[in-house]
Every structure is written in C-alpha cells, then in structure tokens.
C-alpha cells in the first residue's frame, strides 16, 4: 500500500510540469478607448465624438492599456456592431506595458454603430457608440 502511494506521488511530481498552467489573469486597465479617423505611428489621428461624416469609408477604434501582468498569448477583441448586430471582430495581442496601444478598423456605412472591446475571456472592457448619417440627396 505504501509503495502505491509513493508511486502516485512520484508520478504527480513528474507529470505536474507537463500539465497546462491555470489561465493567468491579466490586470490590463483601459486608459483610453476612442473612435478616431486613423492611427499613424501608434497614435490616433483626431477623436470622433458621436458621428462620422457622411461618406467616410473607415472607422478606427483605438485603445490605450496599462498592463503589468499578462498571460502568454493574451488577446483582446474588438467587436463591431451595426444596428445592434455583430458584423465583424478582430483580435489584438496585448503585452506588459503602461502604454500598450491596440486598434481595429472597419468599413462603415450609414446607421448606428457600437464597438466593444473585450478581453480573451469575453469580458467587456470598454465600449463606444457612434453613427453616420446618410449623405444629403443632391
């Protein structure tokens, strides 16, 4: 009986490093989440408060994060919703930094939009709403 216990303990010690580690929680804090006209050299170009001008082809969602602890391969997801229906999503890798910057872009057209930023576990971290009016008829 004692030999069985020793074998089990030894097996556990040998196999433990091979088992996947528990998911490491990130501690990222969203410092900024905005809609912008473009991202150049890791910086947003202007802030779009509530609406894009009619005829705008692309919208950019930009996030600035403060992360001191991140699991390997940690990603955040941008979810693009048009009239409350998801029409696209993209992922962005995050790493340890007090100024980690990520962004996503999407083609847009007239209507109501929401962009949600979620972590790898699907938890909502930030959200922005905007719209684009139809162009005036000529």
C-alpha positions in Angstrom: 0.0 0.0 0.0 2.8 2.4 0.9 4.6 1.6 -2.4 1.4 2.6 -4.3 1.3 6.0 -2.6 4.9 6.6 -3.3 4.4 5.8 -7.0 1.4 8.1 -7.2 3.3 10.9 -5.5 6.3 10.4 -7.8 4.1 10.3 -10.9 2.4 13.5 -9.8 5.7 15.2 -9.4 7.0 14.1 -12.7 3.8 14.9 -14.6 2.9 18.2 -12.9 5.2 20.3 -15.1 3.5 18.8 -18.2 0.0 19.9 -17.2 -1.2 23.2 -18.6 -0.9 26.0 -16.1 -4.1 27.7 -14.9 -5.0 30.7 -17.1 -3.2 33.7 -15.8 -5.5 36.7 -15.3 -4.5 39.9 -16.9 -4.6 43.2 -15.0 -4.9 45.4 -18.0 -6.8 48.7 -17.4 -8.2 50.6 -20.3 -6.9 54.1 -20.0 -8.4 55.4 -23.3 -10.9 54.0 -25.8 -11.9 56.3 -28.6 -13.1 56.4 -32.2 -10.7 58.1 -34.5 -10.1 59.0 -38.1 -6.9 57.0 -38.4 -3.9 55.6 -36.5 -0.4 56.7 -37.5 2.8 55.8 -35.7 0.7 54.1 -32.9 -1.2 57.3 -32.2 -4.9 58.2 -33.0 -5.4 61.0 -35.5 -8.3 63.0 -34.1 -11.2 62.0 -32.0 -14.7 61.3 -33.4 -17.1 62.2 -30.6 -20.5 60.9 -31.8 -20.7 60.7 -35.5 -18.6 60.2 -38.6 -19.2 62.5 -41.6 -21.4 61.1 -44.4 -19.2 59.4 -47.0 -16.5 58.3 -44.5 -15.2 54.9 -45.6 -13.5 53.6 -42.5 -13.8 54.0 -38.7 -11.0 53.2 -36.3 -11.3 52.1 -32.7 -8.2 52.9 -30.6 -7.4 51.6 -27.1 -4.6 52.5 -24.7 -4.0 50.0 -22.0 -1.9 49.8 -18.8 -0.9 46.1 -18.3 1.5 44.9 -15.6 0.6 41.2 -15.8 -0.4 39.4 -18.9 -0.7 35.7 -19.7 1.2 34.3 -22.7 -0.8 34.9 -25.9 -3.3 37.2 -24.2 -5.6 38.9 -26.7 -8.3 41.5 -26.7 -11.1 41.5 -29.2 -12.8 44.4 -31.0 -16.5 43.6 -31.8 -18.1 45.8 -34.4 -21.9 46.0 -34.2 -24.1 47.7 -36.8 -27.7 48.4 -35.7 -27.1 46.0 -32.7 -25.9 43.1 -34.8 -22.3 42.0 -34.9 -20.8 42.4 -38.3 -17.2 41.9 -37.6 -14.5 41.3 -35.0 -10.7 41.4 -34.8 -8.2 40.4 -32.2 -5.2 42.3 -30.9 -2.3 40.8 -28.8 -1.5 42.6 -25.6 1.7 42.5 -23.5 3.1 44.1 -20.4 3.3 47.9 -20.8 2.0 51.0 -19.1 1.1 52.3 -22.6 0.1 49.3 -24.7 -1.8 50.5 -27.8 -4.2 48.5 -29.9 -6.7 49.4 -32.6 -9.1 48.0 -35.2 -10.7 49.4 -38.3 -13.9 48.6 -40.2 -15.6 49.8 -43.3 -18.7 51.8 -42.2 -21.9 52.9 -43.8 -24.9 55.0 -42.6 -26.5 53.8 -39.4 -25.9 53.2 -35.7 -22.6 51.5 -34.6 -21.1 50.1 -31.4 -17.6 48.9 -30.9 -17.0 46.8 -27.9 -13.5 45.9 -26.5 -13.5 42.5 -24.8 -10.7 40.6 -23.1 -9.8 37.0 -24.1 -12.4 35.7 -21.6 -15.2 37.7 -23.3 -15.5 40.3 -20.5 -16.5 43.8 -21.7 -13.6 46.2 -21.0 -14.9 49.3 -22.9 -17.5 50.4 -25.4 -18.0 53.3 -27.9 -21.1 54.2 -29.8 -21.2 56.3 -32.9 -23.3 56.9 -36.0 -23.1 58.0 -39.6 -25.9 59.9 -41.3 -26.9 59.2 -44.9 -25.4 61.7 -47.4 -27.7 64.5 -48.4 -29.5 63.8 -51.6 -28.3 66.0 -54.4 
